[in-house]
Structure formats: structure tokens, C-alpha cells
Amino acid sequence: MDRSIQIKALAGEPRIKVLQLLAEPKRHFGDQWSADPIEFGVCMTLIAEALNVAQPTASRHLDILKRAGFITVQRHMKWSYCKRDETALEEYFSWLKTEILLKTDAVQKGPTL
């Protein structure tokens, strides 16, 4: 996975909001009638409404999250449904934590002679 895409995905407030909303799909999208939001995912149209943005804007944000591997998207009839990929998110945060700790340790130890 390209880490730069993942970093970019989390650099935008709307994309973080999407991940927050999708963390509890039943709570935020319980009125979705076309499919169960937990089992199937959340319709992109409802995500756009929750963000209070136009559909093309929401689609751009969702595409970045998809390319980062943080969400999966599946089509059903004429709609696309989004779901968080918990494994990918956990893997990314584990990598980030390791990277930061390694860099912090190197800075604290300083150069070796």
C-alpha cells in the first residue's frame, strides 16, 4: 500500500468525518432502507448528505479513502455502498506508531560515533 495516499486520506477533515460516521453506521445511517448499513455498508448519497456536500465532492473524498484502502465500496443495483476496512485502518495505525517511535528513538539517542 502506498503510505503517501494513506497519509493524504487522513489529512482532510471531511475524510476523517466519513471514517467517524462509518465507525457507527447503524447510529448515523439507521434510516437507510436500501440495505443494512452494518452488513452492506452506507450509500454514498447518504454520506454526501451527512457531510453536507454535493455528490461529486463526496465521491472524490470516498475515492481517496478507497485508494488508501480505508474503505471498501460495493455496487448494488444503481447505488454504491461504503464500509470501513477495520483491518487496513489498524494496520496503518500500527505502522504509523512504529514509524514515529523509531524516529523518536533515533532522535533521542542522537548520532553514534
Summary of the structure (lengths in Angstrom):
residues: 113
radius of gyration: 17.1
end to end distance: 35.5
largest distance: 65.7
contacts: 308
relative contact order: 0.15
helix: 60%
strand: 12%
